[in-house]
Amino acid sequence: MLEDYSLFPVPANDELNIKFAAAVQQNPIQMSIMDASGRIINQRKMTPKVYETIETQTSPSGIYWCVITDNKGRVKNIPFVKK
């Protein structure tokens, strides 16, 4: 599952892009962005394409986690830095 997702740019500025591998495209997922305290600041269900963009311009600088749960219940936590 690790190779199924990649985030860029890191550190993020105004937006964070997620690239999805072909194996997970068109399969429903839930995506959450959490801050260092564990607070969910963005959450949505989607059927991903190759790239999805998440707006981060209103979030303060810090460490965040992109939490992706796939349609099989597998969870992937991907840390990233917001500049």
C-alpha positions as CSV (number, residue, x, y, z in Angstrom):
1,M,0.0,0.0,0.0
2,L,3.0,2.3,0.6
3,E,3.8,2.5,-3.1
4,D,0.2,3.3,-4.0
5,Y,0.4,7.0,-3.0
6,S,2.9,9.8,-3.1
7,L,2.6,13.4,-1.9
8,F,4.2,16.5,-3.4
9,P,5.5,19.2,-3.0
10,V,7.0,18.6,0.4
11,P,7.1,20.9,2.2
12,A,3.7,22.1,0.9
13,N,2.8,25.7,0.5
14,D,-0.7,26.5,-0.8
15,E,-1.7,23.1,-1.9
16,L,-0.7,19.4,-1.6
17,N,-0.9,17.0,-4.5
18,I,-1.5,13.3,-4.1
19,K,-0.5,10.9,-6.9
20,F,-2.4,7.6,-6.9
21,A,-1.0,4.5,-8.5
22,A,-3.1,2.8,-11.2
23,A,-3.9,0.0,-8.8
24,V,-5.9,2.3,-6.5
25,Q,-7.5,4.6,-9.1
26,Q,-11.2,4.3,-9.5
27,N,-11.5,2.6,-6.1
28,P,-13.3,4.6,-3.3
29,I,-11.2,5.9,-0.5
30,Q,-11.6,8.2,2.5
31,M,-8.9,10.9,2.9
32,S,-8.3,12.9,6.0
33,I,-5.8,15.6,6.8
34,M,-4.9,15.8,10.5
35,D,-2.7,18.3,12.4
36,A,-0.1,17.4,15.0
37,S,-2.8,17.4,17.8
38,G,-4.9,14.8,15.9
39,R,-7.6,17.2,14.8
40,I,-9.1,16.5,11.5
41,I,-8.9,19.7,9.3
42,N,-10.1,18.2,6.0
43,Q,-11.9,15.0,5.3
44,R,-13.6,13.7,2.2
45,K,-14.6,10.5,0.4
46,M,-13.6,10.2,-3.2
47,T,-12.8,8.0,-6.1
48,P,-9.3,9.2,-7.0
49,K,-8.0,9.9,-10.4
50,V,-4.2,10.0,-11.1
51,Y,-3.8,13.3,-9.1
52,E,-5.9,15.0,-6.4
53,T,-5.2,18.4,-5.0
54,I,-5.8,19.5,-1.4
55,E,-5.8,23.2,-0.5
56,T,-3.5,24.0,2.4
57,Q,-3.2,27.8,2.2
58,T,-5.3,28.4,5.3
59,S,-3.5,25.9,7.5
60,P,-0.7,27.2,9.7
61,S,2.9,25.9,9.2
62,G,3.6,22.6,10.9
63,I,3.5,18.8,10.6
64,Y,0.4,17.1,9.3
65,W,-0.7,13.6,8.3
66,C,-2.6,12.6,5.2
67,V,-4.6,9.5,6.3
68,I,-6.0,7.4,3.5
69,T,-8.3,4.5,4.1
70,D,-9.0,2.3,1.1
71,N,-12.1,0.3,0.2
72,K,-10.6,-2.8,1.9
73,G,-10.2,-0.9,5.2
74,R,-6.4,-0.6,4.9
75,V,-5.1,2.7,6.4
76,K,-2.0,4.6,5.3
77,N,-0.6,7.6,7.3
78,I,1.6,9.8,5.3
79,P,3.3,12.7,7.1
80,F,4.0,16.0,5.4
81,V,5.2,19.5,6.3
82,K,3.2,22.7,5.6
83,K,5.6,25.6,5.1
